[in-house]
Structure formats: structure tokens, C-alpha cells
Amino acid sequence: MPSHLLVEPLASDDILAVTGCLILDALCFPRPGFVAARDLTRPGFRAWVCRSTETPSPWGFLGCTRVRDSLHVSAVATHPDFRRQGVAFALMRTAILQARHARLARVVLEVSPDNEGAVALYQKLGFTISNRVPGYYGAGEDALVMTLPLAQPKTRLKTRS
Ligand SMILES: CC(C)(COP(=O)(O)OP(=O)(O)OC[C@H]1O[C@@H](n2cnc3c(N)ncnc32)[C@H](O)[C@@H]1OP(=O)(O)O)[C@@H](O)C(=O)NCCC(=O)NCCS
């Protein structure tokens, strides 16, 4: 992770961070990806924020939920001004390490096939396309299901470069 970035758990009583995530949510998604008030109280929900060591407001966030033996990543986003600096990669890596630490079998997420940047990010982390769900995002808007298996203890997590 670049030395100017920090990844921290999102605390539901951290008003600055939660507000920052809601702003990011509005900036980054055509419809809400991270419904903070609802998600933060959902059992098993976890979120992290990534920020610069110089500023308190988040540059990116990731929200996920444990579902049986999988970690389901529901949203990851980086502020448009701070993209391609490794923010989302650092957040994803944190979630994957957490899932591995919890001995989960896999990390799973859905992404639009049109979202080439996000697909490239997940592929760089080792995810592969495991399914395609027709109409997941609405009529005619399919989702790719991408999966990173964690079962092999000797598999080393990829680093960024
Ligand atoms: C997708 C998104 C989260 C990437 O965030 P980011 O912080 O810019 O990503 P990173 O800097 O960590 O990128 C890591 C790698 O992912 C790939 N990648 C990321 N964005 C990319 C893009 N727009 N085009 C191609 N590859 C991309 C690259 O391989 C990149 O490594 P590199 O910069 O060394 O080439 C960000 O563009 C975003 O917030 N988009 C809107 C919300 C969204 O679509 N979220 C994902 C669906 S839930």
C-alpha cells in the first residue's frame, strides 16, 4: 500500500467518516451503493475507509457482509479526484486479508460488465468471473459475479505491482 494511505475500520459513531462515505456514495454510484444507516446496523456488516495520512476525510470506502463461509463485498468506491492511486486496491486487500483471517472460503461480489475499471481491479486481485446474473441491476442490466477462492492456504495474496 502506498505510504501516504491508511485503511481503517469505519466506526458507526465516527460522524466525519460516515458523512464522508455518504458523500462518496453519492459521487461514485448512479444509485446508492452504500446505504450507511441501514447497512451499518446489519448483522455481520463491516466497512473500511481509506484516507490520506494528511487528511481526515475518506478518499474511499468498502462495505461487506459475511454470508455463511463467504465475504460478500457490496460496495467499493474511490473519490474521483483520488483514483488510480491504489485506494480501492488497499481496501480490497484489507477485506480479503480479513476474510482469510476468518478462514472464509471465498470473497464474492457483483459488478456490471460495463464497469471495466472495477472488473480490471478485481482481476488484478485474482478474482475470476464465476457467473452472470441477467437483470441484476434492472431490466437488461446484467451483473457479473466475481469470486476469489481462499481455500488454498499456500496461495499468496497478490501485491499491487
Ligand atoms: C473502480 C474504482 C473503485 C477503482 O478505484 P481506484 O482507487 O481508482 O483503483 P486503484 O487505484 O486501487 O486501482 C488498482 C488497479 O485496478 C485497475 N483499475 C482501476 N481503475 C481502473 C480503470 N478505470 N481502468 C482500468 N483499470 C483500472 C488497474 O489495474 C489498477 O492498477 P494500476 O493503477 O496500477 O493500473 C473506482 O473507479 C470507483 O470508485 N468507481 C465508481 C464506483 C464503482 O464502480 N465501484 C465498483 C463497483 S461496486
PDBQT file of the ligand as one rigid body, heavy atoms in Angstrom, charges set to zero:
ROOT
HETATM    1  C1  LIG A 201     -13.479   1.079  -9.615  1.00  0.00    +0.000 C 
HETATM    2  C2  LIG A 201     -12.860   2.004  -8.566  1.00  0.00    +0.000 C 
HETATM    3  C3  LIG A 201     -13.360   1.574  -7.177  1.00  0.00    +0.000 C 
HETATM    4  C4  LIG A 201     -11.321   1.881  -8.623  1.00  0.00    +0.000 C 
HETATM    5  O1  LIG A 201     -10.771   2.675  -7.575  1.00  0.00    +0.000 OA
HETATM    6  P1  LIG A 201      -9.253   3.180  -7.590  1.00  0.00    +0.000 P 
HETATM    7  O2  LIG A 201      -8.910   3.592  -6.203  1.00  0.00    +0.000 OA
HETATM    8  O3  LIG A 201      -9.057   4.179  -8.662  1.00  0.00    +0.000 OA
HETATM    9  O4  LIG A 201      -8.474   1.849  -8.005  1.00  0.00    +0.000 OA
HETATM   10  P2  LIG A 201      -6.907   1.541  -7.745  1.00  0.00    +0.000 P 
HETATM   11  O5  LIG A 201      -6.099   2.770  -7.906  1.00  0.00    +0.000 OA
HETATM   12  O6  LIG A 201      -6.770   0.819  -6.466  1.00  0.00    +0.000 OA
HETATM   13  O7  LIG A 201      -6.615   0.556  -8.982  1.00  0.00    +0.000 OA
HETATM   14  C5  LIG A 201      -5.935  -0.692  -8.827  1.00  0.00    +0.000 C 
HETATM   15  C6  LIG A 201      -5.883  -1.357 -10.179  1.00  0.00    +0.000 C 
HETATM   16  O8  LIG A 201      -7.207  -1.621 -10.660  1.00  0.00    +0.000 OA
HETATM   17  C7  LIG A 201      -7.258  -1.407 -12.094  1.00  0.00    +0.000 C 
HETATM   18  N1  LIG A 201      -8.079  -0.229 -12.400  1.00  0.00    +0.000 N 
HETATM   19  C8  LIG A 201      -8.666   0.612 -11.520  1.00  0.00    +0.000 A 
HETATM   20  N2  LIG A 201      -9.391   1.544 -12.176  1.00  0.00    +0.000 NA
HETATM   21  C9  LIG A 201      -9.241   1.293 -13.492  1.00  0.00    +0.000 A 
HETATM   22  C10 LIG A 201      -9.732   1.904 -14.673  1.00  0.00    +0.000 A 
HETATM   23  N3  LIG A 201     -10.558   2.987 -14.630  1.00  0.00    +0.000 N 
HETATM   24  N4  LIG A 201      -9.402   1.376 -15.874  1.00  0.00    +0.000 NA
HETATM   25  C11 LIG A 201      -8.605   0.278 -15.945  1.00  0.00    +0.000 A 
HETATM   26  N5  LIG A 201      -8.086  -0.350 -14.854  1.00  0.00    +0.000 NA
HETATM   27  C12 LIG A 201      -8.408   0.146 -13.653  1.00  0.00    +0.000 A 
HETATM   28  C13 LIG A 201      -5.818  -1.155 -12.503  1.00  0.00    +0.000 C 
HETATM   29  O9  LIG A 201      -5.221  -2.414 -12.744  1.00  0.00    +0.000 OA
HETATM   30  C14 LIG A 201      -5.249  -0.530 -11.246  1.00  0.00    +0.000 C 
HETATM   31  O10 LIG A 201      -3.840  -0.654 -11.161  1.00  0.00    +0.000 OA
HETATM   32  P3  LIG A 201      -2.892   0.454 -11.863  1.00  0.00    +0.000 P 
HETATM   33  O11 LIG A 201      -3.408   1.813 -11.476  1.00  0.00    +0.000 OA
HETATM   34  O12 LIG A 201      -1.539   0.135 -11.286  1.00  0.00    +0.000 OA
HETATM   35  O13 LIG A 201      -3.006   0.207 -13.345  1.00  0.00    +0.000 OA
HETATM   36  C15 LIG A 201     -13.232   3.492  -8.843  1.00  0.00    +0.000 C 
HETATM   37  O14 LIG A 201     -13.024   3.779 -10.199  1.00  0.00    +0.000 OA
HETATM   38  C16 LIG A 201     -14.649   3.870  -8.466  1.00  0.00    +0.000 C 
HETATM   39  O15 LIG A 201     -14.916   4.271  -7.328  1.00  0.00    +0.000 OA
HETATM   40  N6  LIG A 201     -15.598   3.735  -9.412  1.00  0.00    +0.000 N 
HETATM   41  C17 LIG A 201     -17.002   4.089  -9.140  1.00  0.00    +0.000 C 
HETATM   42  C18 LIG A 201     -17.656   3.106  -8.170  1.00  0.00    +0.000 C 
HETATM   43  C19 LIG A 201     -17.556   1.695  -8.700  1.00  0.00    +0.000 C 
HETATM   44  O16 LIG A 201     -17.763   1.440  -9.877  1.00  0.00    +0.000 OA
HETATM   45  N7  LIG A 201     -17.255   0.743  -7.781  1.00  0.00    +0.000 N 
HETATM   46  C20 LIG A 201     -17.096  -0.662  -8.142  1.00  0.00    +0.000 C 
HETATM   47  C21 LIG A 201     -18.384  -1.385  -8.267  1.00  0.00    +0.000 C 
HETATM   48  S1  LIG A 201     -19.062  -1.736  -6.649  1.00  0.00    +0.000 SA
ENDROOT
TORSDOF 0
